[in-house]
Amino acid sequence: MYNEIQETVKFLKDKGISTPDYGIVLGTGLGSLVSIIDIEIEIPYSEIPNFPVSTVQGHSGKLIYGALSGKKVLALQGRFHFYEGWSMQQATFPVRV
């Protein structure tokens, strides 16, 4: 898993994402928070190496990078669930990254 994490981190850094001040996981009911983020970069999960893809309706499945109240944030718009068939390692992979 370490190698996959490093590969994903490199991909995100190459896209211009630097270390955020905060990470936010936006699940059901919280996805609209992105409307107040000054978005710099938005990447669908399907384009990110090693990321699972959210299958729950209403979970957009995007990684959002930008500013919120003057702080850099990295938001996961959509979560991954064990009940969707993902392993625990896959479901927690984005948080590890």
The first five atom37 places (N, CA, C, CB, O) and aatype in JSON, in Angstrom:
{
  "aatype": [12, 18, 2, 6, 9, 5, 6, 16, 19, 11, 13, 10, 11, 3, 11, 7, 9, 15, 16, 14, 3, 18, 7, 9, 19, 10, 7, 16, 7, 10, 7, 15, 10, 19, 15, 9, 9, 3, 9, 6, 9, 6, 9, 14, 18, 15, 6, 9, 14, 2, 13, 14, 19, 15, 16, 19, 5, 7, 8, 15, 7, 11, 10, 9, 18, 7, 0, 10, 15, 7, 11, 11, 19, 10, 0, 10, 5, 7, 1, 13, 8, 13, 18, 6, 7, 17, 15, 12, 5, 5, 0, 16, 13, 14, 19, 1, 19],
  "atom_mask": [
    [1, 1, 1, 1, 1],
    [1, 1, 1, 1, 1],
    [1, 1, 1, 1, 1],
    [1, 1, 1, 1, 1],
    [1, 1, 1, 1, 1],
    [1, 1, 1, 1, 1],
    [1, 1, 1, 1, 1],
    [1, 1, 1, 1, 1],
    [1, 1, 1, 1, 1],
    [1, 1, 1, 1, 1],
    [1, 1, 1, 1, 1],
    [1, 1, 1, 1, 1],
    [1, 1, 1, 1, 1],
    [1, 1, 1, 1, 1],
    [1, 1, 1, 1, 1],
    [1, 1, 1, 0, 1],
    [1, 1, 1, 1, 1],
    [1, 1, 1, 1, 1],
    [1, 1, 1, 1, 1],
    [1, 1, 1, 1, 1],
    [1, 1, 1, 1, 1],
    [1, 1, 1, 1, 1],
    [1, 1, 1, 0, 1],
    [1, 1, 1, 1, 1],
    [1, 1, 1, 1, 1],
    [1, 1, 1, 1, 1],
    [1, 1, 1, 0, 1],
    [1, 1, 1, 1, 1],
    [1, 1, 1, 0, 1],
    [1, 1, 1, 1, 1],
    [1, 1, 1, 0, 1],
    [1, 1, 1, 1, 1],
    [1, 1, 1, 1, 1],
    [1, 1, 1, 1, 1],
    [1, 1, 1, 1, 1],
    [1, 1, 1, 1, 1],
    [1, 1, 1, 1, 1],
    [1, 1, 1, 1, 1],
    [1, 1, 1, 1, 1],
    [1, 1, 1, 1, 1],
    [1, 1, 1, 1, 1],
    [1, 1, 1, 1, 1],
    [1, 1, 1, 1, 1],
    [1, 1, 1, 1, 1],
    [1, 1, 1, 1, 1],
    [1, 1, 1, 1, 1],
    [1, 1, 1, 1, 1],
    [1, 1, 1, 1, 1],
    [1, 1, 1, 1, 1],
    [1, 1, 1, 1, 1],
    [1, 1, 1, 1, 1],
    [1, 1, 1, 1, 1],
    [1, 1, 1, 1, 1],
    [1, 1, 1, 1, 1],
    [1, 1, 1, 1, 1],
    [1, 1, 1, 1, 1],
    [1, 1, 1, 1, 1],
    [1, 1, 1, 0, 1],
    [1, 1, 1, 1, 1],
    [1, 1, 1, 1, 1],
    [1, 1, 1, 0, 1],
    [1, 1, 1, 1, 1],
    [1, 1, 1, 1, 1],
    [1, 1, 1, 1, 1],
    [1, 1, 1, 1, 1],
    [1, 1, 1, 0, 1],
    [1, 1, 1, 1, 1],
    [1, 1, 1, 1, 1],
    [1, 1, 1, 1, 1],
    [1, 1, 1, 0, 1],
    [1, 1, 1, 1, 1],
    [1, 1, 1, 1, 1],
    [1, 1, 1, 1, 1],
    [1, 1, 1, 1, 1],
    [1, 1, 1, 1, 1],
    [1, 1, 1, 1, 1],
    [1, 1, 1, 1, 1],
    [1, 1, 1, 0, 1],
    [1, 1, 1, 1, 1],
    [1, 1, 1, 1, 1],
    [1, 1, 1, 1, 1],
    [1, 1, 1, 1, 1],
    [1, 1, 1, 1, 1],
    [1, 1, 1, 1, 1],
    [1, 1, 1, 0, 1],
    [1, 1, 1, 1, 1],
    [1, 1, 1, 1, 1],
    [1, 1, 1, 1, 1],
    [1, 1, 1, 1, 1],
    [1, 1, 1, 1, 1],
    [1, 1, 1, 1, 1],
    [1, 1, 1, 1, 1],
    [1, 1, 1, 1, 1],
    [1, 1, 1, 1, 1],
    [1, 1, 1, 1, 1],
    [1, 1, 1, 1, 1],
    [1, 1, 1, 1, 1]
  ],
  "atom_positions": [
    [[0.82, -1.19, 0.0], [0.0, 0.0, 0.0], [0.87, 1.26, 0.0], [-0.93, 0.0, 1.21], [0.47, 2.28, -0.56]],
    [[2.03, 1.2, 0.62], [2.91, 2.36, 0.68], [3.23, 2.89, -0.73], [4.22, 2.0, 1.41], [3.18, 4.1, -0.96]],
    [[3.55, 2.0, -1.65], [3.89, 2.41, -3.01], [2.72, 3.08, -3.71], [4.37, 1.22, -3.82], [2.9, 4.06, -4.43]],
    [[1.51, 2.56, -3.49], [0.32, 3.15, -4.1], [0.06, 4.54, -3.54], [-0.9, 2.26, -3.86], [-0.31, 5.45, -4.27]],
    [[0.27, 4.7, -2.23], [0.1, 6.02, -1.61], [1.09, 7.0, -2.21], [0.28, 5.93, -0.07], [0.71, 8.12, -2.56]],
    [[2.34, 6.6, -2.33], [3.37, 7.49, -2.89], [3.06, 7.85, -4.34], [4.74, 6.82, -2.8], [3.26, 9.0, -4.75]],
    [[2.56, 6.89, -5.11], [2.2, 7.16, -6.51], [1.06, 8.19, -6.58], [1.78, 5.85, -7.22], [1.09, 9.09, -7.42]],
    [[0.08, 8.05, -5.72], [-1.05, 8.97, -5.71], [-0.62, 10.36, -5.24], [-2.17, 8.44, -4.81], [-1.04, 11.36, -5.81]],
    [[0.21, 10.42, -4.21], [0.72, 11.7, -3.72], [1.49, 12.42, -4.82], [1.63, 11.49, -2.48], [1.32, 13.62, -5.02]],
    [[2.33, 11.69, -5.54], [3.1, 12.3, -6.64], [2.15, 12.85, -7.71], [4.07, 11.26, -7.26], [2.35, 13.96, -8.2]],
    [[1.14, 12.08, -8.06], [0.16, 12.53, -9.05], [-0.48, 13.84, -8.61], [-0.93, 11.45, -9.27], [-0.6, 14.78, -9.41]],
    [[-0.9, 13.92, -7.35], [-1.57, 15.12, -6.84], [-0.62, 16.31, -6.79], [-2.15, 14.85, -5.44], [-1.0, 17.43, -7.13]],
    [[0.61, 16.08, -6.37], [1.61, 17.15, -6.36], [1.89, 17.65, -7.76], [2.9, 16.68, -5.7], [2.04, 18.85, -7.99]],
    [[1.98, 16.73, -8.71], [2.21, 17.11, -10.1], [1.06, 17.93, -10.67], [2.42, 15.87, -10.96], [1.25, 18.71, -11.6]],
    [[-0.14, 17.76, -10.1], [-1.31, 18.54, -10.52], [-1.34, 19.93, -9.86], [-2.6, 17.78, -10.18], [-2.19, 20.76, -10.19]],
    [[-0.4, 20.18, -8.93], [-0.32, 21.48, -8.28], [-0.87, 21.52, -6.87], [0.0, 0.0, 0.0], [-1.0, 22.6, -6.28]],
    [[-1.17, 20.37, -6.32], [-1.7, 20.32, -4.95], [-0.54, 20.23, -3.98], [-2.67, 19.12, -4.76], [0.29, 19.32, -4.07]],
    [[-0.49, 21.19, -3.05], [0.54, 21.16, -2.0], [-0.14, 20.77, -0.69], [1.28, 22.54, -1.88], [-1.35, 20.58, -0.64]],
    [[0.63, 20.67, 0.35], [0.11, 20.22, 1.64], [-0.96, 21.18, 2.15], [1.25, 20.1, 2.66], [-0.68, 22.36, 2.36]],
    [[-2.18, 20.67, 2.35], [-3.26, 21.53, 2.83], [-3.15, 21.75, 4.34], [-4.63, 20.92, 2.49], [-2.48, 21.0, 5.05]],
    [[-3.83, 22.8, 4.8], [-3.92, 23.03, 6.25], [-4.92, 22.06, 6.88], [-4.34, 24.48, 6.54], [-4.75, 21.62, 8.02]],
    [[-5.96, 21.74, 6.11], [-7.03, 20.87, 6.61], [-7.49, 19.92, 5.53], [-8.22, 21.7, 7.14], [-7.47, 20.24, 4.34]],
    [[-7.91, 18.75, 5.95], [-8.56, 17.78, 5.08], [-9.99, 17.61, 5.55], [0.0, 0.0, 0.0], [-10.25, 17.52, 6.75]],
    [[-10.91, 17.58, 4.61], [-12.33, 17.47, 4.95], [-12.93, 16.34, 4.13], [-13.08, 18.81, 4.69], [-12.75, 16.28, 2.91]],
    [[-13.65, 15.43, 4.79], [-14.38, 14.38, 4.1], [-15.84, 14.78, 4.08], [-14.17, 12.98, 4.78], [-16.48, 14.9, 5.13]],
    [[-16.36, 14.98, 2.87], [-17.75, 15.43, 2.71], [-18.61, 14.26, 2.29], [-17.84, 16.58, 1.68], [-18.52, 13.78, 1.16]],
    [[-19.44, 13.81, 3.2], [-20.35, 12.73, 2.89], [-21.75, 13.28, 2.67], [0.0, 0.0, 0.0], [-21.92, 14.45, 2.32]],
    [[-22.73, 12.44, 2.88], [-24.12, 12.81, 2.69], [-24.47, 14.07, 3.47], [-25.04, 11.67, 3.1], [-24.22, 14.15, 4.67]],
    [[-25.03, 15.04, 2.78], [-25.46, 16.28, 3.42], [-24.39, 17.34, 3.53], [0.0, 0.0, 0.0], [-24.69, 18.49, 3.87]],
    [[-23.14, 17.0, 3.26], [-22.06, 17.98, 3.4], [-21.43, 18.38, 2.07], [-21.0, 17.42, 4.3], [-20.58, 19.27, 2.04]],
    [[-21.83, 17.75, 1.0], [-21.24, 18.01, -0.31], [-21.35, 19.45, -0.77], [0.0, 0.0, 0.0], [-20.51, 19.92, -1.54]],
    [[-22.38, 20.15, -0.31], [-22.57, 21.53, -0.75], [-21.56, 22.5, -0.13], [-23.98, 21.99, -0.41], [-21.49, 23.66, -0.54]],
    [[-20.78, 22.04, 0.83], [-19.74, 22.89, 1.42], [-18.77, 23.4, 0.35], [-18.97, 22.13, 2.51], [-18.17, 24.45, 0.51]],
    [[-18.63, 22.65, -0.72], [-17.69, 23.07, -1.77], [-18.11, 24.41, -2.39], [-17.6, 22.0, -2.86], [-17.28, 25.07, -3.01]],
    [[-19.36, 24.81, -2.23], [-19.81, 26.08, -2.81], [-19.16, 27.28, -2.15], [-21.33, 26.19, -2.69], [-19.16, 28.37, -2.72]],
    [[-18.58, 27.1, -0.96], [-17.91, 28.21, -0.29], [-16.38, 28.06, -0.3], [-18.41, 28.34, 1.14], [-15.67, 28.85, 0.31]],
    [[-15.89, 27.04, -0.98], [-14.45, 26.85, -1.16], [-14.05, 27.57, -2.44], [-14.08, 25.32, -1.22], [-14.69, 27.41, -3.48]],
    [[-12.99, 28.35, -2.36], [-12.42, 28.98, -3.55], [-11.6, 27.9, -4.25], [-11.54, 30.27, -3.2], [-10.42, 27.71, -3.95]],
    [[-12.23, 27.2, -5.18], [-11.63, 26.01, -5.8], [-10.52, 26.38, -6.77], [-12.71, 25.2, -6.53], [-10.7, 27.19, -7.68]],
    [[-9.37, 25.77, -6.55], [-8.22, 25.93, -7.45], [-8.09, 24.72, -8.36], [-6.93, 26.14, -6.64], [-7.77, 24.85, -9.54]],
    [[-8.33, 23.54, -7.8], [-8.18, 22.29, -8.54], [-9.32, 21.36, -8.16], [-6.8, 21.62, -8.24], [-9.67, 21.22, -6.98]],
    [[-9.9, 20.73, -9.16], [-10.98, 19.76, -8.94], [-10.69, 18.55, -9.82], [-12.4, 20.38, -9.27], [-10.55, 18.68, -11.04]],
    [[-10.58, 17.37, -9.2], [-10.23, 16.16, -9.94], [-11.23, 15.05, -9.61], [-8.77, 15.71, -9.61], [-11.4, 14.71, -8.44]],
    [[-11.88, 14.48, -10.62], [-12.74, 13.33, -10.37], [-11.92, 12.15, -9.83], [-13.5, 12.91, -11.66], [-10.79, 11.92, -10.26]],
    [[-12.5, 11.42, -8.89], [-11.79, 10.28, -8.32], [-11.34, 9.3, -9.41], [-12.68, 9.55, -7.3], [-10.28, 8.69, -9.29]],
    [[-12.13, 9.16, -10.46], [-11.81, 8.2, -11.52], [-10.5, 8.53, -12.23], [-12.95, 8.17, -12.53], [-9.93, 7.66, -12.9]],
    [[-10.01, 9.76, -12.1], [-8.76, 10.16, -12.75], [-7.55, 10.04, -11.82], [-8.87, 11.57, -13.25], [-6.41, 10.23, -12.26]],
    [[-7.78, 9.75, -10.55], [-6.7, 9.7, -9.56], [-6.2, 8.26, -9.42], [-7.17, 10.26, -8.18], [-6.99, 7.37, -9.1]],
    [[-4.92, 8.02, -9.65], [-4.39, 6.66, -9.53], [-4.68, 6.05, -8.16], [-2.89, 6.66, -9.8], [-4.48, 6.7, -7.13]],
    [[-5.13, 4.82, -8.17], [-5.34, 4.0, -6.97], [-6.57, 4.4, -6.14], [-4.13, 4.06, -6.11], [-6.85, 3.75, -5.13]],
    [[-7.29, 5.44, -6.52], [-8.47, 5.86, -5.77], [-9.65, 4.94, -6.11], [-8.83, 7.34, -6.07], [-9.84, 4.58, -7.27]],
    [[-10.43, 4.58, -5.1], [-11.7, 3.92, -5.4], [-12.66, 4.95, -6.0], [-12.32, 3.25, -4.12], [-12.36, 6.15, -5.98]],
    [[-13.77, 4.52, -6.52], [-14.76, 5.42, -7.09], [-16.04, 5.3, -6.27], [-15.03, 5.09, -8.6], [-16.54, 4.2, -6.04]],
    [[-16.56, 6.44, -5.82], [-17.76, 6.46, -5.01], [-18.96, 6.0, -5.83], [-18.01, 7.87, -4.45], [-19.18, 6.46, -6.94]],
    [[-19.74, 5.07, -5.26], [-20.9, 4.55, -5.97], [-22.21, 4.96, -5.31], [-20.83, 3.04, -6.05], [-23.29, 4.63, -5.81]],
    [[-22.14, 5.67, -4.2], [-23.34, 6.08, -3.48], [-23.95, 7.3, -4.18], [-23.03, 6.41, -1.99], [-23.25, 8.27, -4.47]],
    [[-25.25, 7.23, -4.45], [-25.93, 8.33, -5.11], [-25.82, 9.58, -4.24], [-27.41, 7.98, -5.38], [-26.04, 9.53, -3.03]],
    [[-25.49, 10.7, -4.86], [-25.34, 11.95, -4.14], [-23.91, 12.24, -3.71], [0.0, 0.0, 0.0], [-23.62, 13.36, -3.28]],
    [[-23.02, 11.27, -3.83], [-21.61, 11.49, -3.54], [-20.91, 11.77, -4.87], [-20.96, 10.25, -2.79], [-20.74, 10.87, -5.69]],
    [[-20.52, 13.01, -5.06], [-20.0, 13.46, -6.36], [-18.75, 12.73, -6.82], [-19.72, 14.9, -6.3], [-18.56, 12.54, -8.03]],
    [[-17.9, 12.33, -5.9], [-16.69, 11.63, -6.29], [-15.62, 12.53, -6.87], [0.0, 0.0, 0.0], [-15.07, 12.26, -7.93]],
    [[-15.34, 13.63, -6.15], [-14.33, 14.59, -6.61], [-13.41, 14.97, -5.47], [-14.99, 15.83, -7.2], [-13.82, 15.08, -4.32]],
    [[-12.15, 15.18, -5.81], [-11.2, 15.75, -4.88], [-11.14, 17.24, -5.18], [-9.77, 15.06, -4.99], [-10.92, 17.64, -6.33]],
    [[-11.34, 18.05, -4.17], [-11.38, 19.51, -4.31], [-10.22, 20.1, -3.51], [-12.75, 20.08, -3.82], [-10.03, 19.77, -2.34]],
    [[-9.46, 20.99, -4.16], [-8.36, 21.68, -3.49], [-8.57, 23.17, -3.67], [-6.96, 21.23, -4.05], [-8.81, 23.64, -4.79]],
    [[-8.49, 23.91, -2.57], [-8.67, 25.35, -2.66], [-8.55, 26.0, -1.29], [0.0, 0.0, 0.0], [-7.91, 25.47, -0.38]],
    [[-9.17, 27.17, -1.17], [-9.08, 27.93, 0.08], [-10.47, 28.08, 0.7], [-8.46, 29.32, -0.18], [-11.47, 28.27, 0.01]],
    [[-10.48, 27.98, 2.0], [-11.69, 28.16, 2.8], [-11.31, 28.98, 4.01], [-12.34, 26.78, 3.21], [-10.52, 28.54, 4.85]],
    [[-11.87, 30.17, 4.11], [-11.56, 31.08, 5.22], [-10.06, 31.32, 5.36], [-12.11, 30.52, 6.53], [-9.53, 31.37, 6.47]],
    [[-9.39, 31.46, 4.23], [-7.96, 31.77, 4.25], [-7.04, 30.59, 4.49], [0.0, 0.0, 0.0], [-5.83, 30.77, 4.59]],
    [[-7.58, 29.4, 4.58], [-6.78, 28.18, 4.8], [-6.89, 27.27, 3.59], [-7.25, 27.43, 6.08], [-7.95, 27.18, 2.96]],
    [[-5.79, 26.6, 3.25], [-5.8, 25.63, 2.17], [-6.49, 24.36, 2.66], [-4.36, 25.32, 1.68], [-6.18, 23.83, 3.73]],
    [[-7.44, 23.89, 1.86], [-8.17, 22.68, 2.23], [-8.15, 21.69, 1.07], [-9.63, 23.01, 2.63], [-8.11, 22.06, -0.1]],
    [[-8.18, 20.43, 1.44], [-8.33, 19.35, 0.49], [-9.59, 18.62, 0.91], [-7.06, 18.38, 0.46], [-9.64, 18.04, 2.0]],
    [[-10.6, 18.66, 0.07], [-11.9, 18.07, 0.43], [-12.18, 16.87, -0.46], [-13.03, 19.11, 0.31], [-11.98, 16.91, -1.68]],
    [[-12.66, 15.81, 0.16], [-13.12, 14.63, -0.57], [-14.63, 14.75, -0.67], [-12.67, 13.29, 0.14], [-15.33, 14.58, 0.33]],
    [[-15.14, 15.03, -1.86], [-16.58, 15.18, -2.05], [-17.15, 13.82, -2.43], [-16.9, 16.27, -3.13], [-17.28, 13.49, -3.61]],
    [[-17.47, 13.06, -1.42], [-17.94, 11.69, -1.57], [-17.02, 10.74, -0.82], [0.0, 0.0, 0.0], [-15.8, 10.89, -0.83]],
    [[-17.64, 9.77, -0.16], [-16.87, 8.82, 0.64], [-16.94, 7.43, 0.02], [-17.4, 8.78, 2.09], [-17.63, 7.21, -0.98]],
    [[-16.21, 6.52, 0.63], [-16.19, 5.13, 0.19], [-16.61, 4.28, 1.38], [-14.76, 4.71, -0.34], [-16.25, 4.57, 2.52]],
    [[-17.38, 3.24, 1.11], [-17.95, 2.45, 2.19], [-17.61, 0.97, 2.04], [-19.45, 2.64, 2.24], [-17.53, 0.43, 0.93]],
    [[-17.42, 0.35, 3.16], [-17.18, -1.08, 3.2], [-18.36, -1.83, 2.58], [-16.94, -1.55, 4.65], [-18.17, -2.81, 1.87]],
    [[-19.58, -1.36, 2.84], [-20.76, -2.04, 2.31], [-20.91, -1.92, 0.79], [-22.0, -1.49, 2.97], [-21.73, -2.62, 0.2]],
    [[-20.12, -1.05, 0.16], [-20.13, -0.95, -1.3], [-19.25, -2.04, -1.92], [-19.64, 0.44, -1.74], [-19.21, -2.19, -3.14]],
    [[-18.56, -2.77, -1.08], [-17.69, -3.83, -1.58], [-16.21, -3.48, -1.53], [0.0, 0.0, 0.0], [-15.37, -4.3, -1.9]],
    [[-15.88, -2.27, -1.07], [-14.48, -1.89, -0.94], [-13.9, -2.55, 0.31], [-14.32, -0.35, -0.87], [-14.59, -2.71, 1.31]],
    [[-12.63, -2.91, 0.24], [-11.96, -3.42, 1.44], [-11.74, -2.23, 2.38], [-10.59, -4.14, 1.09], [-11.86, -1.08, 1.96]],
    [[-11.43, -2.49, 3.63], [-11.15, -1.41, 4.57], [-9.94, -0.59, 4.1], [-10.91, -1.97, 6.0], [-9.92, 0.63, 4.25]],
    [[-8.94, -1.27, 3.54], [-7.77, -0.54, 3.02], [-8.17, 0.4, 1.89], [-6.7, -1.52, 2.54], [-7.69, 1.53, 1.83]],
    [[-9.03, -0.07, 1.0], [-9.47, 0.78, -0.11], [-10.33, 1.94, 0.39], [-10.25, -0.05, -1.14], [-10.19, 3.07, -0.07]],
    [[-11.22, 1.66, 1.32], [-12.13, 2.69, 1.84], [-11.39, 3.8, 2.58], [-13.16, 2.05, 2.77], [-11.84, 4.95, 2.59]],
    [[-10.27, 3.47, 3.19], [-9.51, 4.46, 3.95], [-8.32, 5.03, 3.15], [-9.01, 3.85, 5.25], [-7.62, 5.91, 3.64]],
    [[-8.1, 4.53, 1.96], [-6.96, 4.94, 1.16], [-6.87, 6.46, 0.97], [-7.03, 4.28, -0.18], [-5.79, 7.02, 1.2]],
    [[-7.94, 7.15, 0.57], [-7.83, 8.59, 0.37], [-7.42, 9.37, 1.62], [-9.14, 9.11, -0.12], [-6.71, 10.36, 1.52]],
    [[-7.85, 8.93, 2.77], [-7.46, 9.6, 4.01], [-5.98, 9.37, 4.29], [-8.32, 9.1, 5.2], [-5.29, 10.27, 4.78]],
    [[-5.49, 8.2, 3.98], [-4.06, 7.91, 4.16], [-3.21, 8.79, 3.25], [-3.77, 6.41, 3.87], [-2.14, 9.26, 3.63]],
    [[-3.71, 9.01, 2.03], [-2.98, 9.86, 1.07], [-2.87, 11.26, 1.65], [-3.68, 9.9, -0.33], [-2.3, 12.15, 1.03]]
  ]
}
